[in-house]
Amino acid sequence: MSPAQLKELQELSHIFSQGKASPKQIQQLSALLAQINCYGEEGKAVANEQANFIRAPNFG
């Protein structure tokens, strides 16, 4: 999660905790969470790809 995403999430969280979220802010939160979730999945995919390229030791 980027610093900008974290800041936006904190701001939206504050608005939601006060019960003052508008439909636009609900959409913003949904989009932000989707971005964060996709970023996390991409990071896992990259880690898995890197793990797949680790060569086994050659004992022969």
Contacts in CASP RR format, 6 or more apart in sequence:
PFRMAT RR
TARGET T0000
AUTHOR 0000-0000-0000
METHOD contacts of the structure
MODEL  1
MSPAQLKELQELSHIFSQGKASPKQIQQLSALLAQINCYGEEGKAVANEQ
ANFIRAPNFG
1 9 0 8 1.000
1 36 0 8 1.000
1 39 0 8 1.000
5 32 0 8 1.000
5 35 0 8 1.000
5 36 0 8 1.000
8 28 0 8 1.000
8 32 0 8 1.000
9 29 0 8 1.000
9 32 0 8 1.000
9 36 0 8 1.000
12 21 0 8 1.000
12 25 0 8 1.000
12 28 0 8 1.000
12 29 0 8 1.000
12 32 0 8 1.000
15 21 0 8 1.000
15 25 0 8 1.000
16 25 0 8 1.000
16 29 0 8 1.000
21 29 0 8 1.000
END
